[in-house]
């Protein structure tokens, strides 16, 4: 069954607007996807009809809000194929999820001289937390390079793993290159050496089926705002046996069992890692976003976006002076490119005036830019709501940009 794109687009009212008098063509979903209308309605319904602070009161509204909040936790566990709902931690986003693991796993397991392998293609959010942990624990971050086509140098990984390696941190899908990394191959190799694996899934769960147990991931993260849900909400999946022995990341309400000035005991999973009042309405919105994706069918979404990727790539390659960064045959709906003689920022500004929303710059991935010796790229990225007609509009606008800036 294919997607009914008109029906899909009708659920995103923002796409009907014009920008500078031109129809909006939104090609920046890798940065943040637009919210499906059911997300907004779910947040509104909870806020107006039965808002209450969860887990902490003995009244109807708090009980109702708590039940809905915990139902989304179960929903996320099923969506990811987790073994149990206690393995799902709600956070502010992928960045906080990775910071939580880097801190807490580091406190539990890292010793001076230990090593963390981090791939060269990572977003800063999956580099800096490990550097901070390494500095705090006197450990070391080791880089796993990628080849010029955007493929991880898997041939080098066995030689990078040593008896001091504690963790491999790797993105499932690169936010710059679009590369879909061989996570199962990585986890099998890592686990054969007793090494744990954290997977940044921020660019994956909205584009392809993900089952954390089939992947073998010890930790898996994603952000709500990338999957048509609210910002300020994220998910950390962690294997229960690891989460049980990791200390809390933050202290405060909800993560405690009992507090006294002589001793504090901590709550059971998952609440041990959820200090303070969470984004209650945002989690309700996340539940609506997951229902939307599930009803559309993740396989249908993947097929649609792969067709857009093929179509856009073919058109871009007809442009003289075109360089596409990331040409792996295993790739998601992201294209980063430059045109000889044209600065990415200048192109992005002109495209915006024509109603085309793209991303320009280093995309929070400085090591990727250093790899190619470039200051940045133009990036287009696809979501469920994009169409071939929009790619045609983008392509015609890009040709005008080249005429203007190429002189």
Secondary structure by P-SEA (a helix, b strand, c coil): cccaaaaaaaaccccccccccccccccccccbbbbcaaaaaaaaaaaccccccccccccaaaaaaaaaaaaaaaaaaaaacccccccccccccaaaaaaaaaaccccccccccbbbbbcccccccccaaaaaaaaaacbbbbbbccccccccccccccccccccccbbbbbccccccccccaaaaaaaaaaaacbbbbbbcccccccbbbbccccccccccccccccccccccbbbbccaaaaaacccccccccccccccccccccccccccccccccaaaaaaaaaaaaaaaaaacaaaaaaaaaaaaaaaaaaaaacccccccccccccccccccccccccaaaaaaaaaaacccccccccccaaaaaaacccbbbbbbbcccccaaaaaaaaaaaaaaaaaaac
